[in-house]
Amino acid sequence: MSTNSSGGWVRRFDRSDSVLHGCLMVSFLGVSLTGLPLLFSAAPWAAGIVSAFGGFKAAGILHRCFALLMIATFAGHLGKIFYGLFALKDYAILWGPRSMVPNPKDLSDMVGHLKWFLGLGERPAFDRFTYWEKFDYWAVFWGMAVIGGSGLMLWFPAAFSRIVPGWVFNVALIIHGEEALMATTFIFTVHFFNGHIRPEKFPMDTVIFTGRMPTEELRLERPAEWARVQEEGGLAAIDSPAPSHGLLVLGKTVGTIGVFLGLSLAGLCIYALVFAHH
């Protein structure tokens, strides 16, 4: 469970990070809720789900709307990166402890973490971003390229047929469905476990919703970041007031709904793969 014996809080993410993550969460849940029954449209349970959206045609329209929201969110994130690089000259985005770019420490942390799981060593001293957080982050880029690219081909076949042969659309259909199914299952199991269900976070980590985390939690979970911040002048630069009660309740409510829907969809994915044909 999260602790905060020191009573202090530190800022982890700014408001734009929380808004972008919220949009990504809504769009991903939306494309999953509408896309899964479309992928398994021949299964009896699919019709029951899409009936809540007004039928398969309406589900398809909503699927595209959520996809547009996801594309806009991704574009907004890229815009923030480019603004930091070219306007603010913040090159720490590209390398170092504040960067999401993988580095040699991530590999050693991953090996050390595995040894710790097996009782063969100490827990690695994680910095601002862990290796699994970076994996999740770059998976979005892969998903946008592969799932998003194939989805746009299927959405606008007439336009793409001018530049690619017909058989490519058959490949795109397979890729879009299978990759989306894999991404959905991964996000709603592994990502949810790392973010919310593992013992030190259960039942909910609200940091992405509030942008803040307890100071003591930072010290215990990310000792390398804690030590680095102390060397750089202490916590003054990231010190933050505690989130309001209303913001915490909102974060827990939204997060709980997301986790419930996600785990339900993950179970449905597994059921579909084992018992359904598509």
SEVEXLO-954716 format. One record per residue (C-alpha): residue in three letters; x, y, z. Coordinates in Angstrom, 2 decimals. Layout:
+------+---------+---------+---------+
: voza :      px :      py :      pz :
+------+---------+---------+---------+
:  ALA :       X :       Y :       Z :
...
+------+---------+---------+---------+
END
This chain:
+------+---------+---------+---------+
: voza :      px :      py :      pz :
+------+---------+---------+---------+
:  MET :    0.00 :    0.00 :    0.00 :
:  SER :    1.13 :    3.55 :   -0.63 :
:  THR :    2.57 :    5.28 :    2.38 :
:  ASN :    3.24 :    8.87 :    3.17 :
:  SER :    4.73 :    8.97 :    6.62 :
:  SER :    6.61 :   12.19 :    5.89 :
:  GLY :    3.40 :   13.98 :    4.97 :
:  GLY :    4.90 :   15.57 :    1.87 :
:  TRP :    4.07 :   15.26 :   -1.80 :
:  VAL :    6.08 :   15.69 :   -4.99 :
:  ARG :    4.92 :   16.51 :   -8.50 :
:  ARG :    5.33 :   13.61 :  -10.89 :
:  PHE :    3.44 :   14.77 :  -13.98 :
:  ASP :    2.08 :   18.11 :  -15.13 :
:  ARG :   -1.55 :   18.72 :  -16.03 :
:  SER :   -1.02 :   18.11 :  -19.74 :
:  ASP :    0.40 :   14.65 :  -18.99 :
:  SER :   -2.70 :   13.76 :  -16.98 :
:  VAL :   -5.04 :   15.08 :  -19.67 :
:  LEU :   -3.22 :   13.23 :  -22.44 :
:  HIS :   -3.21 :   10.01 :  -20.43 :
:  GLY :   -6.92 :   10.43 :  -19.72 :
:  CYS :   -7.64 :   10.87 :  -23.42 :
:  LEU :   -5.49 :    7.85 :  -24.25 :
:  MET :   -7.26 :    5.76 :  -21.62 :
:  VAL :  -10.73 :    6.74 :  -22.87 :
:  SER :   -9.81 :    6.21 :  -26.52 :
:  PHE :   -8.16 :    2.84 :  -25.87 :
:  LEU :  -11.07 :    1.57 :  -23.81 :
:  GLY :  -13.41 :    2.86 :  -26.52 :
:  VAL :  -11.67 :    1.18 :  -29.46 :
:  SER :  -11.43 :   -2.01 :  -27.41 :
:  LEU :  -15.11 :   -2.03 :  -26.40 :
:  THR :  -16.24 :   -1.39 :  -29.97 :
:  GLY :  -13.52 :   -3.29 :  -31.82 :
:  LEU :  -13.59 :   -6.62 :  -30.02 :
:  PRO :  -17.19 :   -7.48 :  -30.98 :
:  LEU :  -16.43 :   -6.36 :  -34.55 :
:  LEU :  -13.45 :   -8.71 :  -34.66 :
:  PHE :  -15.56 :  -11.60 :  -33.34 :
:  SER :  -18.80 :  -10.52 :  -35.01 :
:  ALA :  -19.88 :  -14.12 :  -35.68 :
:  ALA :  -19.86 :  -14.99 :  -31.98 :
:  PRO :  -23.25 :  -14.80 :  -30.18 :
:  TRP :  -21.90 :  -12.59 :  -27.39 :
:  ALA :  -20.71 :   -9.94 :  -29.88 :
:  ALA :  -24.27 :   -8.97 :  -30.82 :
:  GLY :  -25.11 :   -8.54 :  -27.15 :
:  ILE :  -22.26 :   -6.08 :  -26.66 :
:  VAL :  -22.86 :   -3.99 :  -29.78 :
:  SER :  -26.56 :   -3.74 :  -28.95 :
:  ALA :  -25.50 :   -1.31 :  -26.21 :
:  PHE :  -24.03 :    0.90 :  -28.95 :
:  GLY :  -27.00 :    0.61 :  -31.30 :
:  GLY :  -25.80 :   -2.27 :  -33.49 :
:  PHE :  -22.73 :   -3.18 :  -35.51 :
:  LYS :  -22.95 :   -0.14 :  -37.77 :
:  ALA :  -23.06 :    2.25 :  -34.83 :
:  ALA :  -20.22 :    0.34 :  -33.15 :
:  GLY :  -18.13 :    0.81 :  -36.29 :
:  ILE :  -18.79 :    4.56 :  -36.29 :
:  LEU :  -17.89 :    4.83 :  -32.60 :
:  HIS :  -14.78 :    2.75 :  -33.23 :
:  ARG :  -13.58 :    5.34 :  -35.75 :
:  CYS :  -14.46 :    8.23 :  -33.42 :
:  PHE :  -12.39 :    6.73 :  -30.61 :
:  ALA :   -9.59 :    6.07 :  -33.12 :
:  LEU :   -9.61 :    9.76 :  -34.07 :
:  LEU :   -9.35 :   10.71 :  -30.40 :
:  MET :   -6.38 :    8.36 :  -30.02 :
:  ILE :   -4.65 :    9.83 :  -33.07 :
:  ALA :   -5.26 :   13.36 :  -31.77 :
:  THR :   -3.86 :   12.37 :  -28.36 :
:  PHE :   -0.76 :   10.87 :  -29.96 :
:  ALA :   -0.28 :   13.99 :  -32.07 :
:  GLY :   -0.65 :   16.15 :  -28.96 :
:  HIS :    2.05 :   14.16 :  -27.19 :
:  LEU :    4.41 :   14.45 :  -30.17 :
:  GLY :    3.71 :   18.18 :  -30.25 :
:  LYS :    4.69 :   18.47 :  -26.60 :
:  ILE :    7.95 :   16.59 :  -27.27 :
:  PHE :    8.84 :   18.78 :  -30.26 :
:  TYR :    8.01 :   21.93 :  -28.30 :
:  GLY :   10.32 :   20.82 :  -25.50 :
:  LEU :   13.12 :   20.01 :  -27.91 :
:  PHE :   12.99 :   22.94 :  -30.30 :
:  ALA :   11.37 :   25.74 :  -28.29 :
:  LEU :   12.59 :   25.03 :  -24.77 :
:  LYS :   15.87 :   23.37 :  -25.84 :
:  ASP :   15.23 :   20.61 :  -23.28 :
:  TYR :   17.60 :   17.98 :  -24.65 :
:  ALA :   17.28 :   15.87 :  -21.50 :
:  ILE :   14.23 :   14.41 :  -23.27 :
:  LEU :   16.62 :   12.49 :  -25.51 :
:  TRP :   18.92 :   10.90 :  -22.95 :
:  GLY :   19.46 :   10.52 :  -19.24 :
:  PRO :   17.26 :    9.79 :  -16.21 :
:  ARG :   14.42 :   12.08 :  -17.36 :
:  SER :   14.28 :   10.49 :  -20.81 :
:  MET :   12.02 :    7.70 :  -22.01 :
:  VAL :   14.79 :    6.55 :  -24.37 :
:  PRO :   16.12 :    3.14 :  -23.19 :
:  ASN :   19.69 :    3.14 :  -21.93 :
:  PRO :   22.17 :    0.55 :  -20.56 :
:  LYS :   20.86 :    1.02 :  -16.99 :
:  ASP :   17.46 :   -0.27 :  -18.11 :
:  LEU :   19.02 :   -3.53 :  -19.23 :
:  SER :   20.94 :   -3.94 :  -15.98 :
:  ASP :   17.78 :   -3.04 :  -14.01 :
:  MET :   15.79 :   -5.66 :  -15.90 :
:  VAL :   18.38 :   -8.37 :  -15.20 :
:  GLY :   18.69 :   -7.26 :  -11.58 :
:  HIS :   14.92 :   -7.23 :  -11.18 :
:  LEU :   14.69 :  -10.80 :  -12.44 :
:  LYS :   17.39 :  -11.85 :   -9.95 :
:  TRP :   15.45 :  -10.09 :   -7.20 :
:  PHE :   12.26 :  -11.95 :   -8.16 :
:  LEU :   14.21 :  -15.21 :   -7.84 :
:  GLY :   15.78 :  -14.22 :   -4.52 :
:  LEU :   19.25 :  -13.99 :   -6.05 :
:  GLY :   19.99 :  -10.32 :   -5.44 :
:  GLU :   18.86 :   -6.94 :   -4.20 :
:  ARG :   16.07 :   -4.93 :   -5.77 :
:  PRO :   17.48 :   -2.50 :   -8.34 :
:  ALA :   17.52 :    1.20 :   -7.47 :
:  PHE :   15.11 :    2.60 :  -10.05 :
:  ASP :   15.29 :    6.17 :  -11.30 :
:  ARG :   12.48 :    8.35 :  -12.67 :
:  PHE :   11.35 :    5.86 :  -15.33 :
:  THR :   11.65 :    2.08 :  -15.03 :
:  TYR :   12.39 :   -0.31 :  -17.87 :
:  TRP :    8.80 :   -1.62 :  -17.93 :
:  GLU :    7.41 :    1.92 :  -18.10 :
:  LYS :    9.61 :    2.61 :  -21.10 :
:  PHE :    8.42 :   -0.63 :  -22.72 :
:  ASP :    4.81 :    0.45 :  -22.27 :
:  TYR :    5.62 :    3.91 :  -23.62 :
:  TRP :    7.27 :    2.72 :  -26.83 :
:  ALA :    4.58 :    0.10 :  -27.34 :
:  VAL :    2.22 :    2.99 :  -28.05 :
:  PHE :    4.44 :    4.12 :  -30.93 :
:  TRP :    4.47 :    0.58 :  -32.31 :
:  GLY :    0.70 :    0.32 :  -31.94 :
:  MET :    0.05 :    3.64 :  -33.62 :
:  ALA :    2.25 :    2.65 :  -36.57 :
:  VAL :    0.99 :   -0.93 :  -37.00 :
:  ILE :   -2.58 :   -0.90 :  -35.70 :
:  GLY :   -3.25 :    2.73 :  -36.60 :
:  GLY :   -1.68 :    2.43 :  -40.04 :
:  SER :   -3.57 :   -0.73 :  -40.94 :
:  GLY :   -6.78 :    0.79 :  -39.54 :
:  LEU :   -6.46 :    3.85 :  -41.76 :
:  MET :   -5.98 :    1.57 :  -44.78 :
:  LEU :   -9.19 :   -0.27 :  -43.97 :
:  TRP :  -11.00 :    3.02 :  -43.30 :
:  PHE :   -9.98 :    4.61 :  -46.60 :
:  PRO :   -9.53 :    1.70 :  -49.03 :
:  ALA :  -10.22 :    3.75 :  -52.17 :
:  ALA :   -7.43 :    6.21 :  -51.39 :
:  PHE :   -4.89 :    3.56 :  -50.44 :
:  SER :   -5.79 :    1.32 :  -53.40 :
:  ARG :   -4.14 :    3.92 :  -55.64 :
:  ILE :   -0.75 :    3.23 :  -54.08 :
:  VAL :   -0.84 :   -0.41 :  -52.84 :
:  PRO :   -2.01 :   -3.68 :  -54.46 :
:  GLY :   -5.25 :   -5.32 :  -53.36 :
:  TRP :   -3.66 :   -8.16 :  -51.41 :
:  VAL :   -2.20 :   -5.63 :  -48.95 :
:  PHE :   -5.70 :   -4.98 :  -47.60 :
:  ASN :   -6.06 :   -8.65 :  -46.65 :
:  VAL :   -2.79 :   -8.42 :  -44.74 :
:  ALA :   -3.90 :   -5.15 :  -43.13 :
:  LEU :   -7.15 :   -6.75 :  -41.96 :
:  ILE :   -5.27 :   -9.59 :  -40.26 :
:  ILE :   -2.66 :   -7.31 :  -38.75 :
:  HIS :   -5.21 :   -4.82 :  -37.46 :
:  GLY :   -7.27 :   -7.46 :  -35.68 :
:  GLU :   -4.49 :   -9.65 :  -34.29 :
:  GLU :   -2.23 :   -6.83 :  -33.17 :
:  ALA :   -5.16 :   -5.02 :  -31.57 :
:  LEU :   -6.14 :   -8.19 :  -29.74 :
:  MET :   -2.59 :   -8.63 :  -28.47 :
:  ALA :   -2.35 :   -4.99 :  -27.39 :
:  THR :   -5.70 :   -5.13 :  -25.60 :
:  THR :   -4.78 :   -8.25 :  -23.67 :
:  PHE :   -1.34 :   -6.88 :  -22.73 :
:  ILE :   -2.57 :   -3.48 :  -21.56 :
:  PHE :   -5.42 :   -4.91 :  -19.50 :
:  THR :   -3.23 :   -7.51 :  -17.77 :
:  VAL :    0.48 :   -6.61 :  -17.60 :
:  HIS :    0.10 :   -2.82 :  -17.68 :
:  PHE :   -2.75 :   -2.85 :  -15.17 :
:  PHE :   -0.78 :   -5.16 :  -12.85 :
:  ASN :    2.29 :   -2.92 :  -12.96 :
:  GLY :    0.24 :    0.23 :  -12.53 :
:  HIS :   -2.42 :   -0.74 :  -10.03 :
:  ILE :   -2.65 :   -4.36 :   -8.95 :
:  ARG :    0.86 :   -5.15 :   -7.69 :
:  PRO :    0.94 :   -5.25 :   -3.85 :
:  GLU :    2.60 :   -1.86 :   -3.25 :
:  LYS :    0.03 :   -0.11 :   -5.45 :
:  PHE :   -3.16 :   -2.09 :   -4.85 :
:  PRO :   -5.96 :   -1.19 :   -5.20 :
:  MET :   -5.22 :    1.98 :   -7.18 :
:  ASP :   -2.30 :    4.24 :   -8.05 :
:  THR :   -3.71 :    7.73 :   -8.57 :
:  VAL :   -0.44 :    9.42 :   -9.59 :
:  ILE :   -1.33 :    9.73 :  -13.29 :
:  PHE :   -4.67 :   11.32 :  -12.38 :
:  THR :   -3.40 :   13.73 :   -9.71 :
:  GLY :    0.10 :   14.24 :  -11.10 :
:  ARG :    1.48 :   13.82 :   -7.58 :
:  MET :    2.83 :   11.08 :   -5.34 :
:  PRO :    3.79 :   10.94 :   -1.65 :
:  THR :    7.41 :   11.91 :   -0.92 :
:  GLU :    7.97 :    8.74 :    1.07 :
:  GLU :    6.71 :    6.65 :   -1.83 :
:  LEU :    9.28 :    8.27 :   -4.11 :
:  ARG :   12.05 :    7.51 :   -1.62 :
:  LEU :   11.07 :    3.86 :   -1.23 :
:  GLU :   10.18 :    2.99 :   -4.83 :
:  ARG :   12.78 :    5.01 :   -6.75 :
:  PRO :   15.86 :    5.36 :   -4.57 :
:  ALA :   18.10 :    6.30 :   -7.52 :
:  GLU :   15.84 :    9.24 :   -8.35 :
:  TRP :   15.64 :   10.18 :   -4.68 :
:  ALA :   19.44 :   10.23 :   -4.38 :
:  ARG :   19.82 :   12.18 :   -7.63 :
:  VAL :   17.25 :   14.79 :   -6.59 :
:  GLN :   19.04 :   15.26 :   -3.28 :
:  GLU :   22.34 :   15.79 :   -5.07 :
:  GLU :   20.74 :   18.30 :   -7.43 :
:  GLY :   19.55 :   20.49 :   -4.56 :
:  GLY :   16.73 :   18.66 :   -2.78 :
:  LEU :   13.00 :   18.35 :   -3.29 :
:  ALA :   12.23 :   22.06 :   -3.65 :
:  ALA :   12.02 :   21.82 :   -7.45 :
:  ILE :    9.40 :   19.06 :   -7.37 :
:  ASP :    7.73 :   19.71 :   -4.02 :
:  SER :    3.95 :   19.97 :   -4.36 :
:  PRO :    0.88 :   20.49 :   -2.17 :
:  ALA :   -1.23 :   17.43 :   -1.54 :
:  PRO :   -3.98 :   16.76 :   -4.10 :
:  SER :   -7.44 :   17.76 :   -3.02 :
:  HIS :   -9.84 :   15.16 :   -1.69 :
:  GLY :  -12.08 :   15.67 :   -4.71 :
:  LEU :   -9.20 :   15.06 :   -7.12 :
:  LEU :   -8.22 :   11.88 :   -5.29 :
:  VAL :  -11.82 :   10.61 :   -5.37 :
:  LEU :  -12.07 :   11.43 :   -9.07 :
:  GLY :   -8.82 :    9.61 :   -9.80 :
:  LYS :   -9.87 :    6.54 :   -7.85 :
:  THR :  -13.31 :    6.50 :   -9.47 :
:  VAL :  -12.06 :    6.89 :  -13.03 :
:  GLY :   -9.22 :    4.44 :  -12.42 :
:  THR :  -11.50 :    1.83 :  -10.87 :
:  ILE :  -13.94 :    2.04 :  -13.78 :
:  GLY :  -11.04 :    1.72 :  -16.24 :
:  VAL :   -9.53 :   -1.27 :  -14.45 :
:  PHE :  -12.91 :   -3.01 :  -14.18 :
:  LEU :  -13.69 :   -2.53 :  -17.86 :
:  GLY :  -10.15 :   -3.47 :  -18.87 :
:  LEU :  -10.04 :   -6.68 :  -16.86 :
:  SER :  -13.49 :   -7.61 :  -18.17 :
:  LEU :  -12.31 :   -7.07 :  -21.74 :
:  ALA :   -9.13 :   -9.06 :  -21.07 :
:  GLY :  -11.25 :  -11.96 :  -19.84 :
:  LEU :  -13.45 :  -11.65 :  -22.92 :
:  CYS :  -10.37 :  -11.66 :  -25.16 :
:  ILE :   -9.13 :  -14.86 :  -23.57 :
:  TYR :  -12.58 :  -16.42 :  -23.84 :
:  ALA :  -12.81 :  -15.41 :  -27.49 :
:  LEU :   -9.42 :  -16.87 :  -28.30 :
:  VAL :  -10.15 :  -20.16 :  -26.55 :
:  PHE :  -13.81 :  -20.75 :  -27.42 :
:  ALA :  -14.72 :  -18.52 :  -30.37 :
:  HIS :  -13.84 :  -18.64 :  -34.03 :
:  HIS :  -13.27 :  -15.63 :  -36.22 :
+------+---------+---------+---------+
END
